[in-house]
């Protein structure tokens, strides 16, 4: 494009020179163009150099822009990879939490030293304060209540030791309903008794299982004799 314009100007300069042969003999002998056209050519040359410099800068800017776009795409790719890894880590954490929730095993004794618990004038929830095992933390030693964390079938056992001169009676409750019981009647010639029972219970999350001691009965409390235990057999 620059060459075409320059050729046109040179042609015009030559024509002007030919027309002015009679007036510019010295110009014809030296081969120079018309003074005005020479100025134009010089200005045109300067403009051409400026244009070339601008084109070079534009190419550099385009190259830098392409490099920036490439870097941006790389950053976006790395960000997507990081998000994928983050989601994978979150899924792994959730899976680990679910696995931990399915590990439910507890065993506790009444504790509090060797003592007689009861008799009382009303039914009470027996609290097993000495925790032997509590994987999953589903059993509370403060209330004596086991709360199911997941739906499934659980296995529970209750055992007690009692003074034979007084009656003993324990119930295993699911929510507000008795499931199984164990008891012993008063006997003047029997100084001590042991009893127990067990059951498989199907529970939903939030269901509560606890041991109720009947009014006017008793058990022998210690860290070893009277216990309440349970575990998740299978999740459903």
Order of alpha helices (4+ residues) and beta strands (2+ residues): alpha-alpha-alpha-beta-beta-beta-beta-beta-beta-beta-beta-beta-beta-beta-beta
